[in-house]
Amino acid sequence: MSTLSLALQDSSEMVRRNLRHARRNPSTLLGSVVMPVVLLLLFVFAFGSTLGDGLGESGRDIEYVDYLTPGILLLALTVGAMGTSIAVAVDMTKGIINRFRTMPISRASVLTGHVVGSVVQSMISTVVVVAIALLVGFRPRAGVLEWLAAFGLMALVSYALTWVAVGFGLMAKTVDSASNLPMIMQILPFMSSTFVPAQSMAPGLRWFSENEPFTPITETLRGLLLEEPIGNDWIVAVAWCLVIALVGYLWSKQLYKRDPRHT
């Protein structure tokens, strides 16, 4: 059997390991659904009428729940990535990763198992969030191709964020710190066009919102699901995802190669 085949076999086994853990401990998957759904319900039913009126001033003639849901889906992906950081930190603090290092398995398979397992869980959580959004009034106008493109983009976003989360998990000294370090990834969607258009923000915040990664990603997903013009946002969104994934992968790889005696 070739080296590549062995690496794929080891990675497949690690993915199954992480999915078995997720099935035995559904709180992580539940957590990545609860927070986005609570925010969805809060903003639609408590603030929706006021914020929805503001959409007209930005030239958008859509219901607020339709405007909000794409951003909520991305928020669910950031919460899912935080769970990966904790899972990696647990493996590190319990010495399981050090034990894997001594076994005749592909070294890359351990992190690959965490990343692929996390992406699968995140996509499951987005399906649940979409179902709940439909119940509260979300009415997408996307066809089959647009839905496939939307889920492809969300999988790419999840993949990119998860590599960064793996780095946070490897860097963390404790499980508690691993749960706090990825908070910045959860803050960024709040400073994007998730809840209100960037044009309605104060000048400084508007500049930040228009130049941070989650705004073009949110606008691309919104355009796909609501059949609105996307323009160049999809190019910027994909470029951000690739850059984040590359930086997260190289950072995680470097941390993973450290001498365990210094971790």
Salt bridges, closest charged atoms under 4 A:
GLU13 OE1 - ARG16 NH2 2.66
GLU13 OE2 - ARG20 NH2 3.85
ASP91 OD1 - ARG17 NH2 3.11
ASP91 OD2 - HIS114 NE2 2.82
GLU210 OE2 - ARG206 NE 3.01
GLU219 OE1 - ARG60 NH2 2.82
GLU219 OE2 - ARG222 NH1 2.80
GLU228 OE1 - ARG60 NH1 3.23
ASP259 OD2 - ARG261 NH2 2.43
